[in-house]
Amino acid sequence: MRVNTNQPSSASDAVVKKIESDLDTINELIEWSRISNRLSQVKSDYSPLSLFKVLLLRLLSDYLNRE
């Protein structure tokens, strides 16, 4: 899950290959707009969708690191 910017591409962007990670795959598989719509009523200082993603990563991490 990369940060999108509005900066124009540079010469180095043509040379550097962006490596896909497991997180990128998860990001493409989930319909975040549906989840965001469900969370739209949540009032917080942070984006409810961002908080949900942090929770999801924490749960996934705990699951994968169980002994």
C-alpha positions, 0 to 999 in steps of 0.5 A: 500500500503505497502513498500516491503523490501528485509529483511528476515522474522523474527519470529515476521512476523509469529505471526503478521497478516497484516491487509488489508486496503481499500488502499490495495484493491484499489492497487490490483484493478488498473493496475499500470503498464498501468498508469506507461507506460502512465506517462513514458514521464513525467520528474520529481524529483519524480516518476511520478507514485508516484505523480499520486498516491498522486493525486488520494489519495487527490481526493479520500480524498476530495470526501469522506470528502465533507460535 
